[in-house]
Amino acid sequence: MAATFASTIFGFVREVINARYYGTQWQMDSFLAAATIPTILFGVFNGALVSALVPIFSEYVARDDEEGAWRLASTVLNLLLVALTVLALLGWYLAPWYVPVVARGFPPHQLEVTVEMTRWLMPSIVATSLAGVLSAMLNAKGRFSASAAQGIAVNVVTIAAVLFFNHRFGIFALVLGTTLGLTAQLLVQLPPVLRARMYRPVIDVNHPGLAKIWVMLGPIVVGSAAGQISIFFDRHFASTLTPGYIAGMNYAIKLVGFPQQFFAAAIATVIFPLLASQFASANRRGVRRSVVMGLRLVNLVTIPSVFGLIILARPIVAALFQRGAFGPTATDLTSGLLPYSAIGLVGIAASIVLTRCCFACRETRWTVAISVFAVVLNVVLSVAWLPTLGARGLLLANSLSQWAQAALLLALTWRLVRGLDWKPIVLSGLRVMVCSLAMVLALQWIASLGVHVGPRFVDRAWYLCGELLIACLAFLGVARLLGVEELGIAYRLILQKFEARVPSPLEARDAPIA
């Protein structure tokens, strides 16, 4: 729990430092555009590999055939090392041809800088994808602490590089730090893998599990690619807008990602091996209970988060980012975008849990088809709203497509597990909604007092903490009155984890360059 929290905090510190030095300047837009292709490849390989490998590894471990599991894992790891090294070299060489497609609206000088940044980031593709395999190996064995540690490593290395080298390299200090940080997340996972003797220096192309992985991996790669392609279109469209919008969208998405990564994705990561094990043992009733519990906990976290991010958009952005190169104009830009990104939080968090359920149940085709449909819907809405809403339209298109994806995945999950108990999910959502409205009323009351907040960071942060504290007390008070069971469930789960000394993992599926 401490490692997970520390990793998330360091991630926010990284964004705060980036805002301090680079704000919403064109250099930050260039960095994010340069990171597009590596980020897409990271999401495809890392996310797809973990989703495909955990069920197969878990099957071997459940049969007490650990030698077969680790021989298979080592084969995948070694094959990837060769294939991705070649891919990274090609990506470096071909950068001048594909980067202009991503950043079509950049002027020539900015485009040249973006190409150079892309080349610097290419080695990270190899490290992050191999780190995904190591995570799958450790998760299948029930070891999650290294996943939390890798998040700390990425962020600490990136922060250190920016602080120490910015005066010399400028924005390229962030590029260098990102590449080194993503390599560090691979290195921190090697010791536990080697200590447990999971790695074998072999490439066993005749391993029976390899065929199972190929069958699952193909559709999952397509589905992961479909999800990541949204990043490409966001930056492709946003590159035609006024400089600063790509950076502003990124800051808004990162703020929304805090409750998603710290709570919702962590829930999904813990549930995934459990779902795979329950499905493998034909325990459909257990799968149904696990999915319902995951969705109830997602409601508890994400619904109040949406309201809080919308109501407190400007105070949050000002307190976290407004300093140095990130001035009041950048605050206005980012806080204006934040609500449009926040409304998709419940949908994307539910999709994470439901997607893991579908993959654990070995259903890939329809899961992939739903992902592709969500991307197509996102692109269509983006094209329709870009001329009138600009970056707000891009984020709104993202949010609505995420809700559509969640609804379709819920229907698919219903079919796979042969029914779900709707009542707890609906009642949970309604109770949490009422509690969130009470929280909103408390925040509106604070706003009506007309308190003047000073310009210093301490003043802004202190006032924001006070608002958040009062909002949380209002939420918890009404939750106790309404008997929101999820509060007690979450509390008991945390106690059980501490008593059993089981660390909660950090879902590190999104590259910090995204």
DRENTORFI-270217 format. One record per residue (C-alpha): residue number from 1; residue in one letter; x, y, z. Coordinates in nm, 4 decimals. Layout:
pos | code | east | north | up
NUM | a | X | Y | Z
...
This chain:
pos | code | east | north | up
1 | m | 0.0000 | 0.0000 | 0.0000
2 | a | 0.2827 | 0.2411 | 0.0872
3 | a | 0.4666 | 0.1642 | -0.2369
4 | t | 0.1504 | 0.2098 | -0.4407
5 | f | 0.0750 | 0.5427 | -0.2777
6 | a | 0.4362 | 0.6592 | -0.3098
7 | s | 0.4419 | 0.5712 | -0.6797
8 | t | 0.1234 | 0.7665 | -0.7449
9 | i | 0.2493 | 1.0675 | -0.5494
10 | f | 0.5806 | 1.0634 | -0.7342
11 | g | 0.3845 | 1.0501 | -1.0588
12 | f | 0.2065 | 1.3692 | -0.9620
13 | v | 0.5305 | 1.5299 | -0.8515
14 | r | 0.6678 | 1.4489 | -1.1965
15 | e | 0.3752 | 1.6274 | -1.3615
16 | v | 0.4109 | 1.9253 | -1.1272
17 | i | 0.7800 | 1.9575 | -1.2134
18 | n | 0.7074 | 1.9239 | -1.5845
19 | a | 0.4496 | 2.2016 | -1.5526
20 | r | 0.6962 | 2.4153 | -1.3565
21 | y | 0.9655 | 2.3999 | -1.6238
22 | y | 0.7709 | 2.3531 | -1.9484
23 | g | 0.4081 | 2.4584 | -1.8821
24 | t | 0.1973 | 2.4520 | -2.1979
25 | q | 0.4759 | 2.5740 | -2.4267
26 | w | 0.5246 | 2.4357 | -2.7768
27 | q | 0.8217 | 2.2277 | -2.6543
28 | m | 0.5869 | 2.0306 | -2.4289
29 | d | 0.3501 | 1.9785 | -2.7216
30 | s | 0.6476 | 1.8451 | -2.9207
31 | f | 0.7466 | 1.6048 | -2.6446
32 | l | 0.3960 | 1.4625 | -2.6171
33 | a | 0.3692 | 1.4268 | -2.9950
34 | a | 0.7081 | 1.2525 | -3.0014
35 | a | 0.5906 | 1.0171 | -2.7288
36 | t | 0.2820 | 0.9133 | -2.9261
37 | i | 0.4271 | 0.6177 | -3.1193
38 | p | 0.6318 | 0.4808 | -2.8238
39 | t | 0.3249 | 0.5189 | -2.6026
40 | i | 0.1044 | 0.3324 | -2.8497
41 | l | 0.3588 | 0.0510 | -2.8814
42 | f | 0.3953 | 0.0416 | -2.5026
43 | g | 0.0215 | 0.0045 | -2.4602
44 | v | -0.0032 | -0.2608 | -2.7307
45 | f | 0.2800 | -0.4828 | -2.6124
46 | n | 0.2688 | -0.4233 | -2.2374
47 | g | -0.1083 | -0.4292 | -2.1944
48 | a | -0.1647 | -0.7129 | -2.4414
49 | l | 0.1130 | -0.9282 | -2.3022
50 | v | -0.0054 | -0.9041 | -1.9435
51 | s | -0.3656 | -0.9725 | -2.0437
52 | a | -0.2670 | -1.2761 | -2.2522
53 | l | 0.0078 | -1.4201 | -2.0346
54 | v | -0.1441 | -1.4088 | -1.6851
55 | p | -0.4221 | -1.6644 | -1.7588
56 | i | -0.1754 | -1.9032 | -1.9289
57 | f | 0.0886 | -1.8708 | -1.6570
58 | s | -0.1780 | -1.9068 | -1.3872
59 | e | -0.2960 | -2.2285 | -1.5489
60 | y | 0.0526 | -2.3819 | -1.5307
61 | v | 0.1115 | -2.2575 | -1.1750
62 | a | -0.2284 | -2.3956 | -1.0665
63 | r | -0.1199 | -2.7368 | -1.2002
64 | d | 0.2072 | -2.7112 | -1.0017
65 | d | 0.4004 | -2.7083 | -1.3296
66 | e | 0.6144 | -2.4056 | -1.2486
67 | e | 0.8990 | -2.5242 | -1.4678
68 | g | 0.6656 | -2.5254 | -1.7679
69 | a | 0.5342 | -2.1805 | -1.6743
70 | w | 0.8756 | -2.0188 | -1.6422
71 | r | 1.0130 | -2.1933 | -1.9504
72 | l | 0.7222 | -2.0491 | -2.1458
73 | a | 0.7683 | -1.7046 | -1.9927
74 | s | 1.1392 | -1.7060 | -2.0718
75 | t | 1.0707 | -1.8044 | -2.4315
76 | v | 0.8317 | -1.5108 | -2.4718
77 | l | 1.0791 | -1.2768 | -2.3016
78 | n | 1.3713 | -1.3777 | -2.5221
79 | l | 1.1695 | -1.3652 | -2.8439
80 | l | 1.0474 | -1.0162 | -2.7544
81 | l | 1.3993 | -0.8952 | -2.6819
82 | v | 1.5049 | -0.9786 | -3.0375
83 | a | 1.1869 | -0.8628 | -3.2130
84 | l | 1.1523 | -0.5332 | -3.0253
85 | t | 1.5158 | -0.4408 | -3.0685
86 | v | 1.4656 | -0.4650 | -3.4431
87 | l | 1.1398 | -0.2666 | -3.4138
88 | a | 1.3100 | 0.0082 | -3.2128
89 | l | 1.5854 | 0.0409 | -3.4736
90 | l | 1.3254 | 0.0691 | -3.7487
91 | g | 1.1339 | 0.3266 | -3.5462
92 | w | 1.4507 | 0.5336 | -3.5081
93 | y | 1.5298 | 0.5227 | -3.8792
94 | l | 1.1754 | 0.5883 | -4.0043
95 | a | 1.0937 | 0.8716 | -3.7599
96 | p | 1.1139 | 1.1496 | -4.0249
97 | w | 0.8407 | 0.9741 | -4.2228
98 | y | 0.5798 | 0.8912 | -3.9561
99 | v | 0.6201 | 1.1790 | -3.7086
100 | p | 0.4707 | 1.4351 | -3.9556
101 | v | 0.1613 | 1.2156 | -3.9705
102 | v | 0.1149 | 1.2482 | -3.5932
103 | a | 0.2009 | 1.6187 | -3.5746
104 | r | 0.0550 | 1.7370 | -3.9028
105 | g | -0.0067 | 2.0924 | -3.7772
106 | f | 0.3457 | 2.1624 | -3.6457
107 | p | 0.5684 | 2.4148 | -3.8267
108 | p | 0.8951 | 2.2796 | -3.9776
109 | h | 1.1263 | 2.3723 | -3.6868
110 | q | 0.8939 | 2.2179 | -3.4278
111 | l | 0.8557 | 1.9095 | -3.6445
112 | e | 1.2334 | 1.8676 | -3.6613
113 | v | 1.2581 | 1.8824 | -3.2816
114 | t | 0.9761 | 1.6284 | -3.2509
115 | v | 1.1563 | 1.3821 | -3.4797
116 | e | 1.4720 | 1.4072 | -3.2667
117 | m | 1.2742 | 1.3485 | -2.9472
118 | t | 1.1054 | 1.0434 | -3.0987
119 | r | 1.4430 | 0.8897 | -3.1755
120 | w | 1.5602 | 0.9436 | -2.8180
121 | l | 1.2511 | 0.7608 | -2.6880
122 | m | 1.2789 | 0.4527 | -2.9122
123 | p | 1.4913 | 0.2361 | -2.6729
124 | s | 1.2175 | 0.2620 | -2.4111
125 | i | 0.9945 | 0.0377 | -2.6251
126 | v | 1.2172 | -0.2629 | -2.5556
127 | a | 1.2436 | -0.1987 | -2.1802
128 | t | 0.8744 | -0.1328 | -2.1177
129 | s | 0.7532 | -0.4347 | -2.3132
130 | l | 0.9944 | -0.6702 | -2.1366
131 | a | 0.8826 | -0.5173 | -1.8071
132 | g | 0.5269 | -0.6186 | -1.8980
133 | v | 0.6308 | -0.9832 | -1.9270
134 | l | 0.8094 | -0.9708 | -1.5928
135 | s | 0.4986 | -0.8187 | -1.4339
136 | a | 0.2871 | -1.1009 | -1.5741
137 | m | 0.5288 | -1.3600 | -1.4379
138 | l | 0.5309 | -1.2061 | -1.0911
139 | n | 0.1539 | -1.1493 | -1.0826
140 | a | 0.0883 | -1.5100 | -1.1818
141 | k | 0.2994 | -1.6113 | -0.8840
142 | g | 0.0996 | -1.3760 | -0.6594
143 | r | 0.3815 | -1.1251 | -0.6139
144 | f | 0.2799 | -0.7634 | -0.6624
145 | s | 0.5333 | -0.5515 | -0.4725
146 | a | 0.7739 | -0.5225 | -0.7668
147 | s | 0.4923 | -0.3729 | -0.9777
148 | a | 0.4534 | -0.0988 | -0.7199
149 | a | 0.8311 | -0.0476 | -0.7043
150 | q | 0.8588 | -0.0048 | -1.0801
151 | g | 0.6207 | 0.2897 | -1.0664
152 | i | 0.8446 | 0.4577 | -0.8101
153 | a | 1.1536 | 0.3913 | -1.0224
154 | v | 1.0039 | 0.5449 | -1.3381
155 | n | 0.8965 | 0.8617 | -1.1658
156 | v | 1.2018 | 0.9156 | -0.9450
157 | v | 1.4454 | 0.8747 | -1.2351
158 | t | 1.2424 | 1.1081 | -1.4582
159 | i | 1.2168 | 1.3724 | -1.1862
160 | a | 1.5891 | 1.3541 | -1.1116
161 | a | 1.6822 | 1.3932 | -1.4776
162 | v | 1.4660 | 1.7044 | -1.5192
163 | l | 1.5971 | 1.8663 | -1.2002
164 | f | 1.9635 | 1.7995 | -1.2728
165 | f | 1.9812 | 1.8414 | -1.6518
166 | n | 1.7134 | 2.0958 | -1.7439
167 | h | 1.9544 | 2.3884 | -1.7278
168 | r | 2.1774 | 2.2124 | -1.9809
169 | f | 1.9395 | 2.0239 | -2.2110
170 | g | 1.6058 | 2.2042 | -2.1690
171 | i | 1.3095 | 1.9908 | -2.2753
172 | f | 1.5481 | 1.7126 | -2.3771
173 | a | 1.6163 | 1.6560 | -2.0064
174 | l | 1.2584 | 1.5301 | -1.9861
175 | v | 1.3127 | 1.3107 | -2.2920
176 | l | 1.6297 | 1.1622 | -2.1424
177 | g | 1.4685 | 1.1138 | -1.8013
178 | t | 1.1682 | 0.9395 | -1.9537
179 | t | 1.3864 | 0.6942 | -2.1465
180 | l | 1.6011 | 0.6179 | -1.8416
181 | g | 1.2958 | 0.5930 | -1.6158
182 | l | 1.1184 | 0.3450 | -1.8389
183 | t | 1.4364 | 0.1369 | -1.8455
184 | a | 1.4495 | 0.1516 | -1.4656
185 | q | 1.1053 | -0.0123 | -1.4366
186 | l | 1.2531 | -0.3184 | -1.6084
187 | l | 1.5604 | -0.3264 | -1.3861
188 | v | 1.3688 | -0.3142 | -1.0552
189 | q | 1.1726 | -0.6261 | -1.1514
190 | l | 1.4761 | -0.8353 | -1.2467
191 | p | 1.5968 | -0.9153 | -0.8893
192 | p | 1.2719 | -1.0849 | -0.7701
193 | v | 1.2451 | -1.2777 | -1.0984
194 | l | 1.6045 | -1.3976 | -1.0730
195 | r | 1.5762 | -1.4773 | -0.7010
196 | a | 1.2686 | -1.6909 | -0.7685
197 | r | 1.4568 | -1.8596 | -1.0576
198 | m | 1.1796 | -1.7840 | -1.3021
199 | y | 1.4069 | -1.6955 | -1.5926
200 | r | 1.5525 | -1.9553 | -1.8332
201 | p | 1.7970 | -1.8662 | -2.1160
202 | v | 1.5928 | -2.0621 | -2.3712
203 | i | 1.3693 | -2.0140 | -2.6739
204 | d | 1.1394 | -2.3165 | -2.6781
205 | v | 0.9272 | -2.2640 | -2.9896
206 | n | 0.7697 | -2.6078 | -2.9393
207 | h | 0.6314 | -2.5268 | -2.5940
208 | p | 0.2575 | -2.6179 | -2.5951
209 | g | 0.1694 | -2.3000 | -2.4084
210 | l | 0.3126 | -2.0863 | -2.6850
211 | a | 0.0335 | -2.1867 | -2.9218
212 | k | -0.2261 | -2.0892 | -2.6595
213 | i | -0.0612 | -1.7508 | -2.6201
214 | w | -0.0603 | -1.6854 | -2.9948
215 | v | -0.4307 | -1.7694 | -3.0116
216 | m | -0.5102 | -1.5204 | -2.7344
217 | l | -0.2455 | -1.2618 | -2.8188
218 | g | -0.3557 | -1.1770 | -3.1728
219 | p | -0.7023 | -1.0422 | -3.0860
220 | i | -0.5733 | -0.8797 | -2.7668
221 | v | -0.3012 | -0.6948 | -2.9578
222 | v | -0.5649 | -0.5654 | -3.1981
223 | g | -0.7827 | -0.4576 | -2.9055
224 | s | -0.4932 | -0.2893 | -2.7255
225 | a | -0.3885 | -0.1152 | -3.0459
226 | a | -0.7439 | 0.0060 | -3.0956
227 | g | -0.7439 | 0.1609 | -2.7509
228 | q | -0.4043 | 0.3242 | -2.7991
229 | i | -0.4929 | 0.4629 | -3.1419
230 | s | -0.7132 | 0.7167 | -2.9609
231 | i | -0.3920 | 0.8805 | -2.8376
232 | f | -0.2754 | 0.9166 | -3.1968
233 | f | -0.5967 | 1.0834 | -3.3130
234 | d | -0.6106 | 1.3140 | -3.0098
235 | r | -0.2638 | 1.4506 | -3.0826
236 | h | -0.3116 | 1.4416 | -3.4576
237 | f | -0.6193 | 1.6639 | -3.4301
238 | a | -0.4870 | 1.8791 | -3.1448
239 | s | -0.1661 | 1.9601 | -3.3387
240 | t | -0.3804 | 2.1828 | -3.5634
241 | l | -0.4996 | 2.3923 | -3.2681
242 | t | -0.3273 | 2.6801 | -3.0906
243 | p | 0.0059 | 2.5743 | -2.9296
244 | g | -0.0451 | 2.4496 | -2.5752
245 | y | -0.3595 | 2.2445 | -2.6225
246 | i | -0.1784 | 1.9094 | -2.6465
247 | a | -0.0054 | 1.9847 | -2.3161
248 | g | -0.3263 | 2.1133 | -2.1564
249 | m | -0.5136 | 1.7985 | -2.2604
250 | n | -0.2314 | 1.5872 | -2.1188
251 | y | -0.2433 | 1.7593 | -1.7781
252 | a | -0.6216 | 1.7192 | -1.7648
253 | i | -0.6021 | 1.3503 | -1.8545
254 | k | -0.3312 | 1.2919 | -1.5930
255 | l | -0.5503 | 1.4492 | -1.3222
256 | v | -0.8382 | 1.2208 | -1.4176
257 | g | -0.5956 | 0.9304 | -1.4206
258 | f | -0.5144 | 0.9684 | -1.0506
259 | p | -0.8275 | 0.7962 | -0.9130
260 | q | -0.8241 | 0.5634 | -1.2133
261 | q | -0.4710 | 0.4344 | -1.1546
262 | f | -0.4595 | 0.4488 | -0.7784
263 | f | -0.7942 | 0.2845 | -0.7112
264 | a | -0.9837 | 0.1459 | -1.0115
265 | a | -0.6887 | -0.0052 | -1.1968
266 | a | -0.5462 | -0.1464 | -0.8746
267 | i | -0.8803 | -0.3187 | -0.8120
268 | a | -0.8693 | -0.4644 | -1.1624
269 | t | -0.5121 | -0.5883 | -1.1204
270 | v | -0.5927 | -0.7746 | -0.7998
271 | i | -0.9130 | -0.9198 | -0.9446
272 | f | -0.7604 | -1.0368 | -1.2743
273 | p | -0.5600 | -1.3399 | -1.1446
274 | l | -0.8541 | -1.4271 | -0.9174
275 | l | -1.0975 | -1.4204 | -1.2105
276 | a | -0.8617 | -1.6306 | -1.4235
277 | s | -0.8331 | -1.8867 | -1.1447
278 | q | -1.2093 | -1.8955 | -1.0845
279 | f | -1.2839 | -1.9371 | -1.4551
280 | a | -1.0208 | -2.2103 | -1.4909
281 | s | -1.1915 | -2.4045 | -1.2115
282 | a | -1.5374 | -2.3494 | -1.3691
283 | n | -1.6452 | -2.1356 | -1.0723
284 | r | -1.8869 | -1.9086 | -1.2614
285 | r | -2.0603 | -1.8048 | -0.9412
286 | g | -1.7277 | -1.6852 | -0.8008
287 | v | -1.6579 | -1.4906 | -1.1194
288 | r | -1.9969 | -1.3186 | -1.0962
289 | r | -1.9355 | -1.2205 | -0.7329
290 | s | -1.5882 | -1.0874 | -0.8094
291 | v | -1.7079 | -0.8744 | -1.1027
292 | v | -1.9983 | -0.7277 | -0.9058
293 | m | -1.7694 | -0.6460 | -0.6143
294 | g | -1.5182 | -0.4820 | -0.8488
295 | l | -1.7871 | -0.2624 | -1.0049
296 | r | -1.9274 | -0.1641 | -0.6667
297 | l | -1.5842 | -0.0529 | -0.5482
298 | v | -1.5323 | 0.1343 | -0.8747
299 | n | -1.8590 | 0.3236 | -0.8102
300 | l | -1.7419 | 0.4170 | -0.4623
301 | v | -1.4225 | 0.5742 | -0.5928
302 | t | -1.5031 | 0.7188 | -0.9331
303 | i | -1.8446 | 0.8824 | -0.8917
304 | p | -1.7362 | 1.1293 | -0.6186
305 | s | -1.4089 | 1.1795 | -0.8062
306 | v | -1.5985 | 1.2993 | -1.1139
307 | f | -1.7961 | 1.5545 | -0.9131
308 | g | -1.4842 | 1.6713 | -0.7301
309 | l | -1.2796 | 1.7141 | -1.0475
310 | i | -1.5559 | 1.9166 | -1.2123
311 | i | -1.6387 | 2.1448 | -0.9189
312 | l | -1.2782 | 2.1984 | -0.8094
313 | a | -1.1188 | 2.2044 | -1.1554
314 | r | -0.9555 | 2.5454 | -1.1257
315 | p | -0.8415 | 2.5195 | -0.7600
316 | i | -0.6871 | 2.1768 | -0.8308
317 | v | -0.4998 | 2.2919 | -1.1406
318 | a | -0.3850 | 2.6150 | -0.9757
319 | a | -0.2614 | 2.4440 | -0.6601
320 | l | -0.0792 | 2.1639 | -0.8401
321 | f | 0.0627 | 2.3304 | -1.1483
322 | q | 0.0524 | 2.7114 | -1.1411
323 | r | 0.4153 | 2.8145 | -1.0976
324 | g | 0.7123 | 2.8909 | -1.3213
325 | a | 0.6293 | 2.8411 | -1.6890
326 | f | 0.2747 | 2.7343 | -1.5989
327 | g | 0.1001 | 3.0689 | -1.5542
328 | p | -0.2640 | 3.1760 | -1.5088
329 | t | -0.3330 | 3.1365 | -1.8819
330 | a | -0.2216 | 2.7741 | -1.8682
331 | t | -0.4383 | 2.7257 | -1.5583
332 | d | -0.7436 | 2.8614 | -1.7402
333 | l | -0.6735 | 2.6361 | -2.0398
334 | t | -0.6251 | 2.3164 | -1.8383
335 | s | -0.9070 | 2.3725 | -1.5888
336 | g | -1.1437 | 2.4454 | -1.8777
337 | l | -1.0599 | 2.1067 | -2.0310
338 | l | -1.0680 | 1.9024 | -1.7097
339 | p | -1.4493 | 1.8571 | -1.6774
340 | y | -1.4764 | 1.7171 | -2.0302
341 | s | -1.2190 | 1.4505 | -1.9466
342 | a | -1.3577 | 1.3803 | -1.5986
343 | i | -1.7045 | 1.2725 | -1.7104
344 | g | -1.5558 | 0.9615 | -1.8729
345 | l | -1.3877 | 0.8396 | -1.5531
346 | v | -1.6647 | 0.6025 | -1.4421
347 | g | -1.6839 | 0.4488 | -1.7883
348 | i | -1.3126 | 0.3898 | -1.8289
349 | a | -1.2740 | 0.2524 | -1.4745
350 | a | -1.5612 | 0.0095 | -1.5255
351 | s | -1.4131 | -0.0912 | -1.8627
352 | i | -1.0841 | -0.1827 | -1.6960
353 | v | -1.2567 | -0.4262 | -1.4602
354 | l | -1.4897 | -0.5671 | -1.7277
355 | t | -1.2117 | -0.6095 | -1.9838
356 | r | -1.0063 | -0.8066 | -1.7342
357 | c | -1.3084 | -1.0267 | -1.6678
358 | c | -1.3547 | -1.0964 | -2.0391
359 | f | -0.9875 | -1.1788 | -2.0882
360 | a | -0.9877 | -1.4016 | -1.7785
361 | c | -1.2836 | -1.5860 | -1.9340
362 | r | -1.0773 | -1.6310 | -2.2540
363 | e | -1.3146 | -1.4125 | -2.4562
364 | t | -1.1050 | -1.1952 | -2.6870
365 | r | -1.2910 | -1.1533 | -3.0159
366 | w | -1.5895 | -0.9588 | -2.8894
367 | t | -1.3753 | -0.7681 | -2.6403
368 | v | -1.1540 | -0.6566 | -2.9268
369 | a | -1.4541 | -0.5727 | -3.1456
370 | i | -1.5919 | -0.3500 | -2.8709
371 | s | -1.2561 | -0.1717 | -2.8362
372 | v | -1.2430 | -0.1105 | -3.2107
373 | f | -1.6005 | 0.0222 | -3.2086
374 | a | -1.5137 | 0.2614 | -2.9236
375 | v | -1.2181 | 0.3983 | -3.1198
376 | v | -1.4265 | 0.4467 | -3.4340
377 | l | -1.6950 | 0.6249 | -3.2310
378 | n | -1.4277 | 0.8417 | -3.0700
379 | v | -1.2813 | 0.9432 | -3.4073
380 | v | -1.6223 | 1.0188 | -3.5589
381 | l | -1.7232 | 1.2361 | -3.2628
382 | s | -1.3821 | 1.4071 | -3.2615
383 | v | -1.4132 | 1.5019 | -3.6289
384 | a | -1.7668 | 1.6279 | -3.5690
385 | w | -1.6853 | 1.8381 | -3.2612
386 | l | -1.3316 | 1.9624 | -3.3388
387 | p | -1.4432 | 2.2620 | -3.5525
388 | t | -1.6802 | 2.3954 | -3.2859
389 | l | -1.5482 | 2.2685 | -2.9507
390 | g | -1.1774 | 2.2278 | -3.0249
391 | a | -0.9864 | 2.0357 | -2.7571
392 | r | -1.2992 | 2.0170 | -2.5431
393 | g | -1.4659 | 1.8233 | -2.8228
394 | l | -1.1747 | 1.5778 | -2.8371
395 | l | -1.1975 | 1.5069 | -2.4639
396 | l | -1.5764 | 1.4858 | -2.4730
397 | a | -1.5514 | 1.2347 | -2.7584
398 | n | -1.3092 | 1.0300 | -2.5475
399 | s | -1.5455 | 1.0315 | -2.2503
400 | l | -1.8577 | 0.9310 | -2.4421
401 | s | -1.6766 | 0.6521 | -2.6272
402 | q | -1.5521 | 0.5184 | -2.2924
403 | w | -1.9080 | 0.5081 | -2.1596
404 | a | -2.0216 | 0.3256 | -2.4741
405 | q | -1.7389 | 0.0747 | -2.4358
406 | a | -1.8295 | 0.0105 | -2.0713
407 | a | -2.1960 | -0.0501 | -2.1585
408 | l | -2.1083 | -0.3000 | -2.4306
409 | l | -1.8529 | -0.4787 | -2.2108
410 | l | -2.1129 | -0.5094 | -1.9372
411 | a | -2.3492 | -0.6795 | -2.1805
412 | l | -2.0697 | -0.9133 | -2.2922
413 | t | -1.9781 | -0.9972 | -1.9323
414 | w | -2.3440 | -1.0741 | -1.8612
415 | r | -2.3366 | -1.3328 | -2.1383
416 | l | -2.0016 | -1.4835 | -2.0389
417 | v | -2.0846 | -1.5398 | -1.6713
418 | r | -2.4502 | -1.6205 | -1.7455
419 | g | -2.6046 | -1.3299 | -1.5644
420 | l | -2.5066 | -1.0698 | -1.3090
421 | d | -2.6737 | -0.9543 | -0.9919
422 | w | -2.7753 | -0.6050 | -1.1050
423 | k | -2.9338 | -0.4944 | -0.7804
424 | p | -2.6152 | -0.4397 | -0.5735
425 | i | -2.4504 | -0.2501 | -0.8598
426 | v | -2.7484 | -0.0181 | -0.9200
427 | l | -2.8121 | 0.0445 | -0.5502
428 | s | -2.4426 | 0.1095 | -0.4969
429 | g | -2.4397 | 0.3658 | -0.7770
430 | l | -2.7506 | 0.5424 | -0.6468
431 | r | -2.6250 | 0.5631 | -0.2887
432 | v | -2.2848 | 0.6909 | -0.3946
433 | m | -2.4553 | 0.9450 | -0.6236
434 | v | -2.6585 | 1.0824 | -0.3318
435 | c | -2.3432 | 1.1046 | -0.1190
436 | s | -2.1641 | 1.2833 | -0.4017
437 | l | -2.4464 | 1.5377 | -0.4332
438 | a | -2.4103 | 1.6104 | -0.0618
439 | m | -2.0410 | 1.6670 | -0.1259
440 | v | -2.1244 | 1.9084 | -0.4095
441 | l | -2.3598 | 2.1066 | -0.1840
442 | a | -2.0812 | 2.1391 | 0.0725
443 | l | -1.8413 | 2.2694 | -0.1938
444 | q | -2.1014 | 2.5143 | -0.3241
445 | w | -2.1508 | 2.6428 | 0.0299
446 | i | -1.7750 | 2.7022 | 0.0626
447 | a | -1.7719 | 2.8875 | -0.2706
448 | s | -2.0598 | 3.1116 | -0.1554
449 | l | -1.8490 | 3.2375 | 0.1359
450 | g | -1.6348 | 3.4391 | -0.1053
451 | v | -1.3044 | 3.3594 | 0.0659
452 | h | -1.0065 | 3.5300 | -0.0978
453 | v | -0.7204 | 3.2899 | -0.1679
454 | g | -0.3683 | 3.4314 | -0.1799
455 | p | -0.1405 | 3.3872 | -0.4818
456 | r | 0.1216 | 3.1772 | -0.3018
457 | f | 0.1336 | 2.8001 | -0.3433
458 | v | 0.0899 | 2.7483 | 0.0297
459 | d | -0.2296 | 2.9566 | 0.0287
460 | r | -0.3779 | 2.7722 | -0.2702
461 | a | -0.2804 | 2.4286 | -0.1392
462 | w | -0.4097 | 2.4977 | 0.2117
463 | y | -0.7457 | 2.6208 | 0.0828
464 | l | -0.7805 | 2.3244 | -0.1546
465 | c | -0.7021 | 2.0788 | 0.1261
466 | g | -0.9701 | 2.2436 | 0.3378
467 | e | -1.2246 | 2.2105 | 0.0568
468 | l | -1.1343 | 1.8454 | 0.0028
469 | l | -1.1543 | 1.7689 | 0.3739
470 | i | -1.5001 | 1.9229 | 0.4102
471 | a | -1.6164 | 1.7473 | 0.0917
472 | c | -1.4904 | 1.4098 | 0.2208
473 | l | -1.6585 | 1.4596 | 0.5574
474 | a | -1.9883 | 1.5431 | 0.3860
475 | f | -1.9571 | 1.2354 | 0.1628
476 | l | -1.8672 | 1.0005 | 0.4495
477 | g | -2.1353 | 1.1407 | 0.6783
478 | v | -2.4144 | 1.0820 | 0.4269
479 | a | -2.2611 | 0.7443 | 0.3358
480 | r | -2.2878 | 0.6318 | 0.6971
481 | l | -2.6479 | 0.7492 | 0.7153
482 | l | -2.7381 | 0.5611 | 0.3962
483 | g | -2.5462 | 0.2514 | 0.4979
484 | v | -2.3079 | 0.2397 | 0.2017
485 | e | -2.1695 | -0.1128 | 0.2375
486 | e | -1.8714 | -0.0532 | 0.0085
487 | l | -1.7024 | 0.1623 | 0.2726
488 | g | -1.6953 | -0.1267 | 0.5160
489 | i | -1.5934 | -0.3735 | 0.2450
490 | a | -1.3014 | -0.1566 | 0.1371
491 | y | -1.1943 | -0.1098 | 0.4993
492 | r | -1.2026 | -0.4848 | 0.5670
493 | l | -1.0088 | -0.5621 | 0.2485
494 | i | -0.7364 | -0.3176 | 0.3495
495 | l | -0.7148 | -0.4712 | 0.6974
496 | q | -0.6976 | -0.8218 | 0.5524
497 | k | -0.4154 | -0.7182 | 0.3216
498 | f | -0.2142 | -0.5748 | 0.6095
499 | e | -0.2792 | -0.8781 | 0.8267
500 | a | -0.1803 | -1.1144 | 0.5460
501 | r | 0.1059 | -0.8841 | 0.4403
502 | v | -0.0189 | -0.8844 | 0.0820
503 | p | 0.0779 | -0.5625 | -0.0995
504 | s | -0.1705 | -0.3991 | -0.3335
505 | p | -0.0293 | -0.3627 | -0.6848
506 | l | -0.0085 | -0.0493 | -0.8903
507 | e | -0.1603 | -0.0818 | -1.2334
508 | a | 0.1290 | 0.0465 | -1.4457
509 | r | -0.0232 | -0.0055 | -1.7886
510 | d | 0.0017 | 0.3563 | -1.8973
511 | a | 0.3459 | 0.4826 | -1.9859
512 | p | 0.4361 | 0.8016 | -1.7983
513 | i | 0.5055 | 0.9653 | -2.1344
514 | a | 0.1372 | 0.9442 | -2.2324
